[in-house]
Amino acid sequence: MIEIILPCKISLMRNSAPIAFIDSGVGGLPYLQWVKEHLPKENFVYLADRKNFPYGEKSSDEIVKIVLRAVKSLQNGQYPKMLVIACNTASVTSLEAVRKSVDFPVVGVVPAVKPAAITSRNKRIGVMGTRQTINGPYLQGLIDNFAPDCHVEKVAATGIVSFVENDFFQADLKAKREIVKNAVDLFSGGEVDKVVLGCTHFIYLDEILRDELGEKVEVIDSREGVGRQIIHVLEYENLFSDTKNEDIFYCSAESPGGSYRQFAAMFGLTYGGVMEGL
């Protein structure tokens, strides 16, 4: 007997497909968590591209090829209804290339320069990110467009990324404070009143960052802005799900010490191991 799939059934199948998140590691999980809390019926699949970690030390051309390959693997496995490039470095280098290669919505993550500039009292803001993000033209474009009247201090705090990825669970509070202080000390003391977290990995240490920067400095990330954009796109495309399935964490290579299992559990995801084809 041949089953005839009617358009309404195809639509329902598409709506229950997962929203996919891609990052070089675990940096995108706090973004997934925000969406998960606000849209509890949505389904999620997360891919930590450990094989190519870290993205921030690679060239733009390398990152584009790597991200396109990761997207292809997701399409071959769990075909998503939406993709979130949950990494500032990957977003500022590969977002347009990915959008041209797929037929579903793609949302990127970029440093929250605009809200920082709008709310800065003394028009002096800081941006912390990977070397690729800090030195790239995309960030400078954001500064030129949204913060032309601000003094902007850019700090490449690459050590935090590897620390979160490799040492987050076993490190004590002293070690976490030390790695954060090393980054904060790179600011010149120019009395910035807003610091933008231009790398998703930094969010894991945001409370310690706030302590080190002091109560006069507001730390800003883009979780809410990105999350609301995801909700807006789902609403516009009529893609909301009403069928809840399992949320799964995949990787392209295992993490040292098996920490990915801990991260998956921390965010309520089932650990799916290494994704085939990567």
C-alpha positions as CSV (number, residue, x, y, z in Angstrom):
1,M,0.0,0.0,0.0
2,I,1.3,3.4,-1.0
3,E,1.1,6.1,1.7
4,I,0.1,9.5,0.4
5,I,1.5,12.3,2.5
6,L,-0.8,15.3,2.3
7,P,0.6,18.8,2.5
8,C,-0.7,19.3,6.1
9,K,1.1,16.2,7.2
10,I,4.3,17.4,5.6
11,S,4.0,20.7,7.4
12,L,3.5,18.9,10.7
13,M,6.6,16.7,10.1
14,R,8.6,19.8,9.3
15,N,7.4,21.7,12.4
16,S,8.4,18.9,14.7
17,A,11.9,18.8,13.2
18,P,14.7,20.1,15.5
19,I,16.3,23.5,15.7
20,A,20.0,22.8,15.2
21,F,22.8,24.6,17.0
22,I,26.4,24.5,15.8
23,D,29.5,25.7,17.7
24,S,33.2,24.7,17.9
25,G,32.4,23.4,21.3
26,V,30.0,24.1,24.1
27,G,29.8,27.9,23.8
28,G,26.3,27.8,22.2
29,L,24.6,25.7,24.9
30,P,23.6,28.8,27.0
31,Y,21.8,30.1,23.8
32,L,20.0,26.8,23.3
33,Q,19.0,26.9,27.0
34,W,17.4,30.4,26.6
35,V,15.3,29.1,23.7
36,K,14.5,25.9,25.5
37,E,13.2,27.7,28.5
38,H,11.0,30.0,26.4
39,L,9.8,27.4,23.9
40,P,9.5,24.2,25.9
41,K,7.8,22.3,23.0
42,E,10.6,22.8,20.5
43,N,13.1,20.0,19.7
44,F,16.8,20.6,19.6
45,V,20.0,19.1,18.3
46,Y,23.4,20.5,19.2
47,L,26.7,19.9,17.4
48,A,30.0,20.6,19.2
49,D,32.6,20.6,16.4
50,R,35.5,19.4,18.6
51,K,37.5,18.1,15.7
52,N,38.0,21.7,14.5
53,F,38.2,23.5,17.9
54,P,39.0,26.3,18.2
55,Y,37.5,28.3,15.3
56,G,38.9,31.5,16.5
57,E,42.5,30.7,15.6
58,K,41.7,29.7,12.0
59,S,41.4,31.7,8.8
60,S,38.1,32.9,7.5
61,D,38.3,30.6,4.5
62,E,39.0,27.6,6.7
63,I,36.0,28.4,9.0
64,V,33.6,28.7,6.1
65,K,34.6,25.2,4.8
66,I,34.4,23.7,8.2
67,V,31.0,25.1,9.0
68,L,29.6,24.1,5.6
69,R,30.8,20.6,6.2
70,A,29.2,20.5,9.7
71,V,25.9,21.8,8.2
72,K,26.0,19.0,5.6
73,S,26.4,16.4,8.3
74,L,23.4,17.8,10.1
75,Q,21.3,17.7,7.0
76,N,22.3,14.0,6.4
77,G,21.5,13.1,9.9
78,Q,18.8,15.1,11.7
79,Y,17.5,17.5,9.1
80,P,16.7,20.7,11.0
81,K,13.9,23.2,10.4
82,M,16.2,26.0,11.5
83,L,19.9,26.4,12.1
84,V,21.6,28.6,14.7
85,I,25.3,29.3,14.2
86,A,25.9,29.7,17.9
87,C,29.4,31.0,17.6
88,N,30.4,34.6,17.0
89,T,33.5,33.6,15.0
90,A,31.6,31.3,12.8
91,S,28.7,33.7,12.4
92,V,30.9,36.7,11.3
93,T,32.7,34.6,8.7
94,S,30.3,32.0,7.4
95,L,26.7,33.1,7.9
96,E,26.1,34.3,4.4
97,A,27.7,31.2,2.8
98,V,25.6,28.9,5.0
99,R,22.4,30.8,4.1
100,K,23.1,30.3,0.4
101,S,23.6,26.6,0.9
102,V,20.4,25.6,2.7
103,D,16.7,25.9,2.3
104,F,15.8,26.6,5.9
105,P,16.2,29.7,8.1
106,V,19.7,30.4,9.6
107,V,20.3,32.7,12.6
108,G,23.7,33.9,13.6
109,V,25.3,35.2,16.8
110,V,27.1,38.5,16.7
111,P,28.6,40.8,19.4
112,A,25.9,43.0,21.0
113,V,27.7,46.2,20.1
114,K,24.5,48.1,19.3
115,P,22.8,47.8,22.7
116,A,26.1,48.4,24.5
117,A,26.6,51.7,22.5
118,I,23.0,52.8,23.1
119,T,23.1,52.3,26.8
120,S,26.7,53.4,27.6
121,R,26.8,56.4,29.8
122,N,30.2,57.7,29.0
123,K,30.5,56.2,25.4
124,R,33.4,53.9,26.3
125,I,32.7,50.2,25.7
126,G,34.8,47.1,25.6
127,V,34.5,44.0,23.4
128,M,36.0,40.6,24.4
129,G,36.3,37.9,21.7
130,T,38.5,35.5,19.9
131,R,41.3,36.8,17.8
132,Q,39.4,36.1,14.6
133,T,36.4,38.1,15.8
134,I,38.4,41.0,17.3
135,N,40.6,41.5,14.2
136,G,37.9,40.8,11.6
137,P,36.1,43.3,9.5
138,Y,32.6,42.3,10.7
139,L,33.2,43.6,14.2
140,Q,34.7,46.8,12.9
141,G,31.6,47.2,10.7
142,L,29.3,46.8,13.8
143,I,31.4,49.5,15.6
144,D,31.3,51.9,12.6
145,N,27.6,51.4,12.1
146,F,26.3,51.3,15.7
147,A,29.0,52.8,17.9
148,P,30.7,55.6,15.9
149,D,30.5,58.0,18.8
150,C,32.1,55.5,21.3
151,H,35.6,54.7,22.3
152,V,35.8,50.9,21.8
153,E,38.5,48.7,23.5
154,K,38.8,45.3,21.7
155,V,40.4,42.5,23.7
156,A,41.3,39.1,22.3
157,A,40.8,36.9,25.3
158,T,41.5,33.5,23.7
159,G,42.5,31.7,26.9
160,I,39.0,31.6,28.2
161,V,37.7,29.6,25.3
162,S,40.1,26.7,25.8
163,F,39.7,26.9,29.6
164,V,35.9,26.5,29.4
165,E,36.1,23.8,26.9
166,N,38.8,21.7,28.7
167,D,38.8,22.7,32.4
168,F,35.4,24.1,33.4
169,F,34.3,21.2,35.6
170,Q,37.5,20.3,37.3
171,A,38.8,23.9,37.9
172,D,38.2,25.5,41.3
173,L,37.0,29.0,41.8
174,K,40.6,30.3,42.2
175,A,41.5,29.0,38.7
176,K,38.4,30.5,37.2
177,R,39.1,33.8,38.7
178,E,42.7,33.7,37.5
179,I,41.8,33.1,33.8
180,V,39.2,35.8,33.9
181,K,41.5,38.3,35.6
182,N,44.1,37.7,32.9
183,A,41.5,38.8,30.3
184,V,40.1,41.7,32.3
185,D,43.7,43.1,32.9
186,L,44.0,43.5,29.1
187,F,41.7,46.4,29.3
188,S,43.7,49.7,29.5
189,G,41.7,51.1,32.4
190,G,39.8,53.5,30.1
191,E,36.7,53.5,32.3
192,V,34.5,51.4,30.1
193,D,31.0,51.0,31.5
194,K,29.8,48.2,29.1
195,V,31.7,45.1,28.2
196,V,30.3,43.0,25.3
197,L,31.0,39.2,25.4
198,G,31.9,38.6,21.8
199,C,32.4,34.8,22.3
200,T,29.7,32.4,23.5
201,H,32.2,30.5,25.7
202,F,32.6,33.5,27.9
203,I,29.1,33.3,29.2
204,Y,30.1,30.3,31.4
205,L,32.2,32.7,33.5
206,D,30.1,35.8,33.3
207,E,29.4,36.1,37.0
208,I,33.1,36.0,37.7
209,L,33.7,38.5,34.9
210,R,31.2,40.9,36.6
211,D,33.0,40.6,39.9
212,E,36.4,41.3,38.3
213,L,35.1,44.2,36.2
214,G,33.3,45.8,39.2
215,E,29.7,47.0,39.8
216,K,30.1,50.1,37.6
217,V,30.6,47.9,34.5
218,E,27.7,46.0,32.8
219,V,28.5,42.8,31.1
220,I,26.3,42.2,28.0
221,D,25.8,39.1,25.9
222,S,23.4,38.4,23.0
223,R,21.4,35.5,24.4
224,E,18.1,37.3,24.7
225,G,18.5,39.2,21.3
226,V,19.3,36.0,19.5
227,G,16.6,34.1,21.3
228,R,14.0,36.6,20.4
229,Q,15.1,36.6,16.8
230,I,14.7,32.8,16.7
231,I,11.2,33.2,18.1
232,H,10.4,35.9,15.5
233,V,11.6,33.7,12.6
234,L,9.6,30.6,13.9
235,E,6.5,32.8,14.1
236,Y,7.0,34.4,10.7
237,E,7.6,31.0,9.0
238,N,4.8,29.3,11.0
239,L,7.3,26.7,12.3
240,F,6.3,26.3,16.0
241,S,6.3,22.7,17.2
242,D,3.6,21.1,19.3
243,T,5.3,17.7,19.5
244,K,8.2,17.3,22.0
245,N,10.9,14.8,21.3
246,E,14.4,14.1,22.7
247,D,17.0,16.8,22.6
248,I,20.4,15.5,21.6
249,F,24.0,16.6,21.9
250,Y,26.4,15.4,19.2
251,C,30.1,16.1,18.7
252,S,32.6,15.7,15.8
253,A,35.2,14.2,18.3
254,E,35.1,13.2,21.9
255,S,36.2,15.7,24.5
256,P,39.2,15.0,26.8
257,G,38.0,13.4,30.0
258,G,34.4,13.0,28.7
259,S,33.3,16.4,29.7
260,Y,30.8,16.6,26.9
261,R,28.6,14.1,28.7
262,Q,28.7,16.5,31.7
263,F,27.8,19.5,29.5
264,A,25.0,17.6,27.9
265,A,23.5,16.6,31.3
266,M,24.0,20.2,32.5
267,F,21.6,21.5,29.8
268,G,19.2,18.6,29.8
269,L,20.3,17.0,26.5
270,T,20.8,13.3,25.7
271,Y,24.4,12.6,24.8
272,G,24.5,11.2,21.2
273,G,28.3,10.8,20.8
274,V,30.2,11.4,17.6
275,M,28.0,12.4,14.6
276,E,28.7,10.3,11.5
277,G,30.2,12.0,8.5
278,L,32.3,14.5,10.3
